[in-house]
Structures are given as C-alpha cells and as structure tokens.
Amino acid sequence: MENKTVYFETPDTKNLLHAGERFFSEDNIREAKICFEKIIASEPQNHEVLNNLGVIHFKQGELQQAIDYFHRALEIREDYLESLENLAVCLEQNKDFSEAAGIYNKILDLGNYTPETLVTVIKSYIYSGEFSHAKNFIERYISAYKDQENMKGLQDRLNSELHLILNSGKHPVEKVARFFIDEGKIAAARDLLIPALKQRPDDGELQDLKRLLTRKEKLLRLPVAVVSASDLLEKDPSRILRWGDHWFGKELTQALSEQGAVINSNSPKVLIYLHGIPINKIEDPTYNIIWIHSHPDMITPQSLDLYDCIFCLSPRFIQKIKNMGKDAEVLIGGTSKQTPPAVNEFSHNIVFVANGKQGKGRRIIHDLMSLGKHWVDLLEVWGEGWDGILPEKCIKGLYFDNRSLSSLYASSRVVLNDHHEDMLREGFMNPRILDVMASGGVVVSDSLPNAQDLFGEALLIYKSPEELDQILHRLFEEDSYREKIRKLGLKAVKQYSFRSAAEKIVEHIDRIDEDFLEKRAKNFYMRKVWAPVKGKLDTDRIRRLKIVTAEQCEGSTLDVGCANGDSTAIMKQHNTSLDLTGLELTDWGYQEAIKNHPEIKFIQGDAKHLPFPDLSFDTVVLDHIIEHFYEPAQPILEAKRVARKSVVIGIPIMHLNDPDHKIAWRIDDFKN
C-alpha cells in the first residue's frame, strides 16, 4: 500500500504536504490525516491526496472508507496506477475478488504486466469463481514468462489450486457448470445442470446456462476450418511464416477456439475463407463464410456466389457489395497482440515491417527519405525488396518473427504504416495498425478514409511529407504527447480484437439452420455417390431387399428417403396393391423420381419433420435410412407419428463404407 505526495505551487498546500508526509513517516496517522483533509477541503480534485487519505484509512483498518477514497481518486484520473493498485489490495482483503480481478485487469492494460500482478489476477478469478478467466490467465501467464525459471512448477500449482477450488463445493453450481461448458466438458455440465433445473426450473441464470450448453452442443456439431490465401498458394512451410494472412488466420482460429468453436480442418461443417485471392469452387458441402480483409479489386458477384455469409473489413466497401446484389456485415479486426511484460523502451526509433513491392519501395518510406538523412538514419526496416532503395544499415532482415512483433512495436519510438492503393481507395485498414496499438506502440499511417471514426486521435495520419515531418518531431520531442497517443491507442483497439471478431462469427454460426446445411450435405452426397452410378447399381440386390420390404407393407405406404425413386418402383411392381408415396430430401433425387416414375406420387421433405398429419399412412418404411442420422430416434419417432399400423425399418449390418453413414450396427446389438 503506497503513499505518495506531490508538491504544488500554493505555499499553504506545500507546507501541508510536507507536514502530512512527515507525520505519516513518523506513524502519526491522526495529524497526517488532518493535513491531507485540509488540502482536500480547498482542492477536492487532488487525486494524489485522495489516494493518501485512502492509505491512511487502510492503515486504520477502515477498508470501506479506503475503498471509497481510492474510487474518488480514480474518478478524477482513471489511469492513476497507485490508486488502482491500492484499490485492488483493499478489494482482495474485503473478499470482493471479482471486482479486484477487474481492477488488476486495468493495471495490466496500463502495461504493468509483471508476474506478481498476473498471479494476483489469477487468484482473484479463482476465489471469485470466474474459473474460465483464471484458466485463460494461467495460459497467458505461462506464455508470457515461459523462459523464466520455475514456470512449470508455478503453472502446476496454479492449476492445482484452480481444480481444488472447483471441486471444493464452495462455489455455486452455476459457476462450476459455466466453467465445464467453456471447457467443452458437456457431460459434466449437463450432470450439474439437470438436477439444479429440476429444483429451480425458473432460475434465470440456470436457464441462461442451459441455452449456453445448447449452443456449445451445436458448436460441437458444426466444426470450423479457417483458410487463407497463404494456405492455398504457399507450399514452402518456412516461407508461409512470412505471410501476414497466415498469422491472421492462425490468430483468428485461436480466438474462435476460445469462444467455443471446434476447429477441424479435415472435416469441417463451416468454412471461413479469409479473402486474399478469389476461389472458383468449394468442393465440400460446408456452410461458407468469407471475410474480405484485402484485395477488394478481385471481388466480383460471381466470386461471392459461393458464400452464405459475407463479412467485410471496410465499412466503405459494404455499399459496393450491396450493389452486387449481396448482403454483407462490417467486421473490423483483428489483433491478438498484447502489451509485452517488459520492454526496453525506445531501443528502436522508426520501424517499418513490410516488403518493398518488388524493388519499388513504399510511399511512406519515400516520403520519409524526402525529409532528409536525419530521419533515414533512425529507420529500421524488415522485409524483402529493399536492396537498392534504402541504405544497407537500415535493412535489418527479410522477415521479423510475428510472435515477437509486440516487443518490437512496444520498444519503438514510432512504427510506420501504409496501404496498398486498392485497400486505401476502398477503406481497408491494414491490420498492422491494430497490432501496433495493441502492443502499446504508436503508429503513423497514410491517410485512411474513416480513420477518425475508427480510432479518433489514436491514429496519427499524414497527408504530405511536411505533415509526416511535423508528427515525427512531436513524437520524438514530446514524451507526454507520445504517451497520450499510446494510451489512446490501447483504449481504441480493444473493440477490434480477434476475440471481438470471433464472438461475432460464433454468434452467426449459432444461427445456422442445421436442417438447411444437412440438406446441402445430402444433395452433395447424392450427386457424388448416386448420380455417377445411375443405371449401374446392383439391381438384383436392391430388388431382393425391396421385395422383402414390400411384403411387410400394406395399404397406403410412405417410403421415406426414396432417393431417385427406383427402389420405390420395385416395391410397387412386387405389390401392386400398395398405395405408395415416396419422400426424398435431396433436389437431385426428387427431380429424378418425378421424371422417371410419374405413376408414383413423390414429395420433397425431411425425415426428421415429415410433412404429414398424425396417422396419415398405414405403413411407413425407413429402409436403409436411419444409419444416415447421428440421432436415429428422430426419424423413427416421426415415422411412428404418421403410421396407423406399422413402421418397417431396414438397416445395414457392419456397413460404414458409405460416406453418409453415421452409425453401424452388429447382429449382437439386436439380440436383446
């Protein structure tokens, strides 16, 4: 708990401060308090003296009064570090762990990224029951300090403390269930929620958790893959690390995972394409999302036809997309950079990390060079294509490791940024701006449309070499101005993190119509599996199967999942007394059936939601159908609903070579 005084110009104030400081050091708390209260009577906005009074109340064991004084100091200056630290300590002692954790987060945002602060944040979250936050901070902590000694032991102790509290029974079931949901432990969460909901069916928080659990279950059914242009174009695993969109995709993937999405690049149900080049075809029956964050001149109506959802980084470009007859949402982002735990401040002066456009250079570098040698001498550049443009001493390497960019940006006096011509014209912000701000650096950029709307004063814009010169002089000569811009950047960039972008994308995934997506998958399956072998099927085998099925049917009969109608026609040929109706979900199967078998009635519909009233048919047939469902009870219960007399079910045994089969049975499964 710190006490700090400052000296003001007013003689009375100065004398009172001297006296209060002396009394405090002599442990004469009563007289120190009188001195500080006299100052506040005349200067009620003196945040440092308010902090001193908070310290005095703390020493006197008056926690609530101390907390009130620290809050008053922070109302005057919200980033006053000493009051933040003192307030957090008081809140911990007052067992307000959740609020204490929030205060420690603010301290971290100010760059005080010390091991001690991080450990305290983690413990505050653990004791407040915010277990997911605690787990995330443990991971961040180890990532930040993995090279220090004893990190593994400390990580183990923190995790052990977390799980001990989790299983202690001291926290409400709601907090533990939320943690299990966040961790993807669906069965454990369900085991906690079901009995709790039986006891408290109207509890709002429990109902919220039930909805969250349902959403998590849906996300498990809809795994996601993120694909970028670098994934398609770059085959060299070492060179792909130089692609900005490789890291963009990697960091977005991590953020999606943290928001509950399941990442599966091999068999996704949702594809997120980070537009770098247009793609002509998407092979699999996925739900397709595009995030346009670069190369807007390559966007055409035809390229957008592949996608179910369009996100766009540029608010300005949205109107062009709408003019193409497409709907789109603005999604600005992203960055996952954080202020590094410790930096050697100003170990770099002017930094630029980008390629030199095949030896042509970049506008901002040419503008800097036009200002004279004194600025060029301070410049450090990482990237390809700078030979012959810049002095050799300025070129520091072909590539700067993306994982270390935060330290570079935070330790630079200023980072330069510019945009490719098409991105500047269409309002596409370079994500480098976000990375620099989130790292605690200061960025100067060419004139980006709508920059003020996005960042306010935090982004320094120049329109001419003369303006660039003025901005650089001020940043190098006025530390207080640079610090002001740095703090504005940290505040402005929060809303554009990958976490925020991932939240929006996951919300959209949660709204996907799974029946629509299943129908797309079935259509794909029919085109891929059935259409190529039309007329070449083992008709003898199918005929024998359908004859057996037909013999079990009577009267009006619904054949569910009839594909192209051939098998339904076999049933009709064998048992002409049947009044048959075929039902098929897929477009290809339905169109083939009505074209090739006009004598039979066919309807397009879903086996899980049969489009008929109760008791509509004497017999309902599910022949080689239920193995196509993860939850076969759904079509069986629907068949039972619309059948008056019987439901006939035919299933394959030990047969999973069909790409659409979800379940395989053994003979033993039916012995009981």
Sequence and secondary structure as in RCSB ss.txt:
>XXXX:A:sequence
MENKTVYFETPDTKNLLHAGERFFSEDNIREAKICFEKIIASEPQNHEVLNNLGVIHFKQGELQQAIDYFHRALE
IREDYLESLENLAVCLEQNKDFSEAAGIYNKILDLGNYTPETLVTVIKSYIYSGEFSHAKNFIERYISAYKDQEN
MKGLQDRLNSELHLILNSGKHPVEKVARFFIDEGKIAAARDLLIPALKQRPDDGELQDLKRLLTRKEKLLRLPVA
VVSASDLLEKDPSRILRWGDHWFGKELTQALSEQGAVINSNSPKVLIYLHGIPINKIEDPTYNIIWIHSHPDMIT
PQSLDLYDCIFCLSPRFIQKIKNMGKDAEVLIGGTSKQTPPAVNEFSHNIVFVANGKQGKGRRIIHDLMSLGKHW
VDLLEVWGEGWDGILPEKCIKGLYFDNRSLSSLYASSRVVLNDHHEDMLREGFMNPRILDVMASGGVVVSDSLPN
AQDLFGEALLIYKSPEELDQILHRLFEEDSYREKIRKLGLKAVKQYSFRSAAEKIVEHIDRIDEDFLEKRAKNFY
MRKVWAPVKGKLDTDRIRRLKIVTAEQCEGSTLDVGCANGDSTAIMKQHNTSLDLTGLELTDWGYQEAIKNHPEI
KFIQGDAKHLPFPDLSFDTVVLDHIIEHFYEPAQPILEAKRVARKSVVIGIPIMHLNDPDHKIAWRIDDFKN
>XXXX:A:secstr
        SSHHHHHHHHHHHHHHHTT HHHHHHHHHHHHHH TT HHHHHHHHHHHHHTT HHHHHHHHHHHHH
H TT HHHHHHHHHHHHHTT HHHHHHHHHHHHHTT   HHHHHHHHHHHHHHT HHHHHHHHHHHHHHTTTSTT
HHHHHHHHHHHHHHHHTSS S HHHHHHHHHHTT HHHHHHHHHHHHHH TT HHHHHHHHHHHHHHHHHHS EE
EEEHHHHH   TTGGGG HHHHHHHHHHHHHHHTT  B SSS SEEEEEESS  S   S  EEEEEE S GGG  
HHHHTT SEEEES HHHHHHHHHTT   EE          S   TTSEEEEEES  TTTT  HHHHHHHTT HHH
HTTEEEESSS TTTS GGGEEES   GGGHHHHHHTEEEEEE   HHHHHHT   THHHHHHHTT  EEEE  TT
HHHHHGGGSEEESSHHHHHHHHHHHHH HHHHHHHHHHHHHHHGGGSHHHHHHHHHHHHHT  HHHHHHHHHHHH
IIIIIGGGTT S HHHHHHHHHHHHHT  SEEEEES TTSHHHHHHHHH TT EEEEEE SHHHHHHHHHH TTS
EEEE BTTB SS TT EEEEEEET GGG SSTHHHHHHHHHHEEEEEEEE  BS   STT    B GGGG  
